[in-house]
Amino acid sequence: MPAYVYKARDRNGSVFSGRVEAPGIREAVLSLRERGLFVTSIEEERLSAPRKEASRSLFETKRVKLQEMAAFVRGLSVMLEAGVPLLSALRSLSQQTENPYFSRVIAEVAGLVERGFSLSRALAEYPRVFNRVILGMVQSGEAGGNLDWTLGRLADYLEWEKDLRDKIQSALYYPIILVVAMIAASFFLVYFVFPQFLLLFEGFNIALPLPTQIMLSLIRFVNANWYLIYGGLLGGLLLFVLYVNSPKGRRFWDERRHRLPLFGQLFRKLILSRFAWVFNSLVRSGMPVVQALEVTGSAVGDTYLQEILGKVAESIRRGKNLTQSLSEHPFFPPFVLQMVSVGEESGNLELTLSKVTELYDKEIAIFVGRLSATIEPILTLLIGAGVFFVALAFFLPIFEMASQGMAAAGGGM
């Protein structure tokens, strides 16, 4: 929750100064007025603790892995549930964390808590480390008085996200290795092997077969235009990355990637599964539906869905229920709409959203397995075709020379 630094006077004219936590500046002023204080100046408190990061080693990686964050949240949940005070738990976790950067961040968070800040307010000073899902759930847990339970639920989500990423990476690991090996082999052949055979074949006084002619033409073209080829590839890749990282490009890519052949279904299932998990976790932690939709939108990593969820939240503000608001957007499939509708009618939205996540988890695992099983034989066929073509280009001239040599030897006899 935001904190505000104020100066105020009481009815006797005595001057007071201090800090107060409130959802907004108006609520802070009203809170002080209830205490008999009349505010003369007030502003949101700015902390200098994060600036300490700049003085640390330039070689230190300022990155917190998902697995490290999950371990921190799980540890904090267990310690709070066991009755360990928050400040002691933070200091203990800071000492146990192996990542130096993350360890220091936790220590600085503990320092802010010791100064009187709430945990959510302290974490908010490190937006690059603690995202909106973490901040939102911690804030909801503090408001509901069930911070340990909420942190446990948050740890469940982070561990689920980590497992999901690991499944996708492991399924695509072998195809990626094949692609890298194919590129490396092509580079080696073009620059080290083919030029030697080019000199050899050009010295033959024979008509070269078509595969050999194609290969020699390809070698000459690559050697003569390598800077255009590699410059074009790198330049195109750089332009694509820059465009996708721009607000307009990111919005364009997030909307179009769900329609891509083969991978589009995977992207959509991932986003829908993440939506169900995050939204369900936030609602279960006590966050209002409208706020949970807005936080979920910024957390799922898709600007297109974020825009949709913003419209859904606005529709709910106008009086529609969640199912009606979601059904206005074709991004959500009938299954999701049906499960949300059942959850709203039965008053058990948490259970139905959990079922949505479970179903998409299974579908993602099946889809990734099929995708890997489809890509691997295609890559194997491409590599085999390339090897066969190179073998033809190399050995056909040799066979031709051998045939001519045998014919000449037979004619001489």
Sequence and secondary structure as in RCSB ss.txt:
>XXXX:A:sequence
MPAYVYKARDRNGSVFSGRVEAPGIREAVLSLRERGLFVTSIEEERLSAPRKEASRSLFETKRVKLQEMAAFVRG
LSVMLEAGVPLLSALRSLSQQTENPYFSRVIAEVAGLVERGFSLSRALAEYPRVFNRVILGMVQSGEAGGNLDWT
LGRLADYLEWEKDLRDKIQSALYYPIILVVAMIAASFFLVYFVFPQFLLLFEGFNIALPLPTQIMLSLIRFVNAN
WYLIYGGLLGGLLLFVLYVNSPKGRRFWDERRHRLPLFGQLFRKLILSRFAWVFNSLVRSGMPVVQALEVTGSAV
GDTYLQEILGKVAESIRRGKNLTQSLSEHPFFPPFVLQMVSVGEESGNLELTLSKVTELYDKEIAIFVGRLSATI
EPILTLLIGAGVFFVALAFFLPIFEMASQGMAAAGGGM
>XXXX:A:secstr
  EEEEEEE TT  EEEEEEE SSHHHHHHHHHHTT EEEEEEE    GGGGGGGS TTS     HHHHHHHHHH
HHHHHHTT  HHHHHHHHHHH   HHHHHHHHHHHHHHHTT  HHHHHTT TTTS HHHHHHHHHHHHHT HHHH
HHHHHHHHHHHHHHHHHHHHHHHHHHHHHHHHHHHHHHIIIIIHHHHHHHHHT  S   HHHHHHHHHHHHHHHH
HHHHHHHHHHHHHHHHHHHHSHHHHHHHHHHGGGSTTTHHHHHHHHHHHHHHHHHHHHHTT  HHHHHHHHHHHS
S HHHHHHHHHHHHHHHTT  HHHHHHTSTTS HHHHHHHHHHHHHT HHHHHHHHHHHHHHHHHHHHHHHHHHH
HHHHHHHHHHHHHHHHHHHHHHHHHHHHHHHHHHHHH 
